[in-house]
Amino acid sequence: MTAHEPAHDGTAPDTGPAAPDTGVPVTQATADDQPRYEPPPSVGKLFFWVLLFVLAAVVVVAGGVYFT
């Protein structure tokens, strides 16, 4: 009996425990079996994060100057 044949009594063979359902869909590989990645962020979004980081650095420096 192989794994694809039903048991003689008509029940399916026990293939072991099932994989847990993580809720994350399985992604399909592309035609050449290369994994797919997210596209890079747009220039505007990248500029926003850089600006936010610079603003946070300015706030930290200004706070350090003010409280000393």
C-alpha distances in whole Angstrom, upper triangle without the diagonal:
4,7,8,6,8,7,9,12,12,13,11,9,12,13,16,19,21,23,27,29,32,33,34,32,30,32,31,32,35,34,34,32,36,36,38,41,44,47,50,53,56,59,61,58,58,62,62,60,62,65,64,63,67,68,67,68,72,71,70,73,76,75,75,79,80,79,81
4,5,5,8,9,12,14,14,13,11,9,11,11,14,18,18,21,24,26,29,31,31,29,27,29,28,29,31,30,31,29,32,32,35,38,40,44,47,49,52,55,57,54,55,58,58,56,59,62,60,60,64,65,63,65,68,68,67,70,73,72,72,76,77,76,78
4,6,8,9,12,15,13,12,9,7,9,8,11,14,15,17,21,22,25,27,27,26,23,26,25,26,29,28,29,26,29,30,32,35,37,41,44,46,49,52,54,51,52,55,55,53,56,58,57,57,60,62,60,62,65,65,64,67,69,68,69,72,73,73,74
4,7,9,12,14,12,12,9,8,11,10,14,16,16,18,22,23,26,27,27,25,23,25,24,25,28,27,28,26,29,29,32,35,37,40,43,46,48,52,53,51,51,55,55,53,56,59,57,57,61,62,61,62,66,65,65,68,70,69,70,73,74,74,75
4,6,9,11,10,10,8,8,11,12,15,18,18,21,24,25,29,30,30,28,27,29,28,29,31,31,32,30,33,33,35,38,41,44,47,49,52,56,57,54,55,59,58,57,59,62,61,61,64,66,64,66,69,69,68,71,73,73,73,77,78,77,79
4,6,8,6,6,5,6,10,11,15,17,18,21,24,25,28,29,30,29,27,30,29,31,33,33,34,32,35,35,37,40,42,45,48,51,53,57,58,55,56,60,59,58,60,63,61,61,65,66,65,66,70,69,69,72,74,73,74,77,78,77,79
4,5,5,5,6,6,9,12,15,18,19,22,25,26,30,31,32,31,30,33,32,34,37,36,37,35,38,38,40,42,45,48,51,53,56,59,61,58,59,62,62,60,63,65,64,63,67,68,66,68,71,71,70,73,75,74,75,79,79,78,80
4,5,7,9,9,13,15,18,21,22,26,29,30,34,35,36,35,34,36,36,37,40,39,40,38,41,41,43,46,48,52,55,57,60,63,64,61,62,66,65,64,66,69,67,67,71,72,70,72,75,75,74,77,79,78,79,82,83,82,84
4,6,9,10,13,16,18,21,22,26,28,29,33,34,36,35,34,37,36,38,41,41,42,40,43,42,44,47,49,52,55,57,60,64,64,62,63,66,65,64,67,69,67,67,71,72,70,72,75,74,74,77,79,78,79,82,83,82,84
4,7,9,12,15,18,20,20,24,26,27,31,32,33,32,31,34,34,36,38,38,40,37,40,40,42,44,46,49,53,54,57,61,61,59,60,63,63,61,64,66,65,65,69,69,68,70,73,72,72,75,77,76,77,80,81,80,82
4,6,9,12,14,16,17,21,23,24,28,29,30,29,29,32,31,34,36,37,38,36,38,38,39,42,44,47,50,52,54,58,59,56,57,61,60,58,61,63,62,62,65,66,64,66,70,69,68,71,73,72,73,77,77,76,78
4,6,9,12,14,14,17,20,21,25,26,27,26,25,28,28,30,33,33,34,32,35,34,36,38,40,43,47,48,51,55,56,53,54,57,57,55,58,60,59,59,62,63,61,63,67,66,65,68,71,69,70,74,74,73,76
4,6,9,12,13,16,19,21,25,26,27,26,25,28,28,30,33,33,34,31,34,33,35,38,40,43,46,48,51,55,56,53,54,57,57,55,57,60,58,58,62,63,61,63,66,65,65,68,70,69,69,73,74,73,75
4,6,8,10,14,16,19,22,24,25,25,24,27,27,29,32,33,34,31,33,32,34,36,38,42,45,47,50,53,54,51,52,55,54,52,55,58,56,55,59,60,58,60,63,63,62,65,67,66,66,70,71,70,71
4,7,8,11,14,17,20,22,23,22,21,24,24,26,29,30,30,27,29,29,31,33,35,39,41,43,47,50,51,48,48,52,51,49,52,55,53,53,56,57,55,57,60,60,59,62,64,63,64,67,68,67,69
4,6,9,12,15,18,21,22,22,21,24,25,26,30,31,31,28,30,29,31,33,35,38,41,43,46,49,50,47,47,51,50,48,51,53,51,51,54,55,53,55,58,58,57,60,62,61,61,65,66,64,66
4,7,9,12,15,17,19,19,19,22,24,26,29,31,31,28,29,27,29,31,33,36,39,40,44,47,48,44,45,48,47,45,48,50,48,48,52,52,50,52,55,55,54,57,59,58,58,62,62,61,63
4,6,9,12,14,16,16,15,19,20,23,26,28,29,25,27,25,26,28,30,33,36,37,40,44,45,41,42,46,45,42,45,48,46,46,49,50,48,50,53,53,52,55,57,56,57,60,61,60,62
4,6,9,12,12,13,13,16,18,20,24,26,26,23,24,22,23,24,26,30,32,34,37,40,41,38,38,42,41,39,42,44,42,42,46,46,45,46,50,49,48,51,54,52,53,57,57,56,58
4,6,9,11,12,13,16,19,21,25,27,28,24,25,22,23,24,25,29,31,33,36,39,39,36,37,40,39,37,40,42,40,40,43,44,42,44,47,46,46,49,51,50,51,54,55,54,56
4,6,8,9,11,14,17,20,23,26,27,24,24,21,22,23,23,27,29,30,33,37,37,34,35,38,37,35,38,40,38,38,42,42,41,43,46,45,44,48,50,48,50,53,53,53,55
4,5,8,10,13,16,19,22,25,26,23,23,20,20,20,21,24,26,27,30,33,34,30,31,35,33,31,34,37,34,34,38,39,37,39,42,41,41,44,46,45,46,49,50,49,51
4,6,9,12,16,19,22,25,26,23,23,20,19,19,19,23,25,26,29,32,32,29,30,33,32,30,33,35,33,34,38,38,36,39,42,41,41,44,46,45,46,49,49,49,51
4,6,9,12,15,18,21,23,20,19,16,15,16,16,19,22,23,26,29,29,26,27,31,30,28,31,33,31,32,35,36,35,37,40,39,39,42,44,43,45,48,48,48,50
4,6,9,13,15,18,20,17,17,14,14,15,15,19,22,23,25,29,30,27,28,32,31,29,32,35,33,34,37,38,37,39,42,42,42,45,47,46,47,50,51,51,53
4,7,9,13,16,17,14,14,12,12,14,15,18,21,23,26,30,31,28,29,32,32,30,33,36,35,35,38,39,38,40,43,43,43,46,48,48,49,52,53,52,54
4,6,9,13,14,11,11,9,8,11,12,15,19,21,23,27,28,26,26,30,30,29,31,34,33,33,37,38,37,39,42,42,42,45,47,47,48,51,52,52,54
4,6,9,11,9,10,8,8,12,14,16,20,22,25,28,30,28,28,32,32,31,33,36,36,36,39,41,40,42,45,45,45,48,50,50,51,54,55,55,57
4,7,8,5,6,5,7,10,13,16,19,22,24,28,30,28,28,32,32,31,33,36,36,36,39,40,40,41,44,45,45,47,50,50,51,53,55,55,57
4,5,5,6,7,7,11,14,15,18,21,23,27,29,27,28,31,32,31,33,36,36,36,39,41,41,42,45,46,46,48,50,51,52,54,56,56,58
4,6,8,10,11,14,17,18,21,25,26,29,32,31,31,34,35,35,36,39,39,40,42,44,44,45,48,49,49,51,54,54,55,58,59,60,61
4,6,9,11,14,17,18,21,25,27,29,32,31,31,34,35,34,36,39,39,39,42,44,44,45,48,49,49,51,53,54,54,57,59,59,60
4,6,9,13,16,18,21,24,26,29,32,30,30,33,35,33,35,38,38,38,40,43,42,43,46,47,47,49,52,52,53,55,57,57,59
4,6,10,13,15,17,21,23,26,29,27,26,30,31,30,31,35,35,34,37,39,39,40,43,44,44,46,48,49,49,52,53,54,55
4,7,10,13,15,18,21,24,26,24,24,28,29,27,29,32,32,31,34,36,36,37,40,41,41,43,45,46,46,49,51,51,52
4,7,9,12,15,18,21,23,21,21,25,26,24,26,29,29,29,32,34,34,35,38,39,39,41,43,44,45,47,49,49,51
4,6,9,12,15,18,20,18,18,21,22,21,23,26,25,25,28,30,30,31,34,35,35,37,39,40,41,43,45,45,47
4,6,9,12,15,17,14,15,18,19,18,20,23,23,23,26,27,27,29,31,32,33,35,37,37,39,41,42,43,45
4,6,9,12,14,12,13,16,17,17,18,21,22,22,25,26,27,28,31,32,32,34,36,37,38,40,42,43,45
4,6,9,12,10,9,13,14,14,15,18,19,19,21,23,24,25,27,29,29,31,33,34,35,37,39,40,41
4,7,8,6,6,10,11,10,12,15,15,16,18,20,21,22,24,26,27,28,30,31,33,35,36,37,39
4,5,5,6,9,10,11,13,14,16,17,19,20,21,23,25,26,27,29,30,32,33,35,36,38,40
4,6,5,6,9,10,11,12,14,15,16,18,20,21,22,24,26,27,28,30,32,33,34,36,38
4,5,5,6,9,10,10,12,14,15,16,18,20,21,22,24,26,27,28,30,31,32,34,36
4,5,5,6,9,10,11,12,14,15,17,19,20,21,23,25,26,27,29,30,31,33,35
4,5,5,6,9,10,11,12,14,16,17,19,20,21,23,24,26,27,29,30,32,33
4,6,5,6,8,10,11,12,14,15,16,18,20,21,22,24,26,27,28,30,32
4,6,5,6,9,10,10,12,14,15,16,18,20,21,22,24,26,27,28,30
4,5,5,6,9,10,11,12,14,15,17,18,20,21,23,24,26,27,29
4,5,5,6,9,10,11,12,14,15,17,18,20,21,23,24,26,27
4,5,5,6,9,10,10,12,14,15,16,18,20,21,22,24,26
4,5,5,6,9,10,11,12,14,15,16,18,20,21,22,24
4,5,5,6,9,10,11,12,14,15,17,18,20,21,23
4,5,5,6,9,10,11,12,14,15,16,18,20,21
4,5,5,6,9,10,10,12,14,15,16,18,20
4,5,5,6,9,10,10,12,14,15,16,18
4,5,5,6,9,10,11,12,14,15,17
4,5,5,6,8,10,10,12,14,16
4,6,5,6,8,10,10,12,14
4,6,5,6,9,10,11,12
4,5,5,6,9,10,11
4,5,5,6,9,10
4,5,5,6,9
4,6,5,6
4,6,6
4,6
4
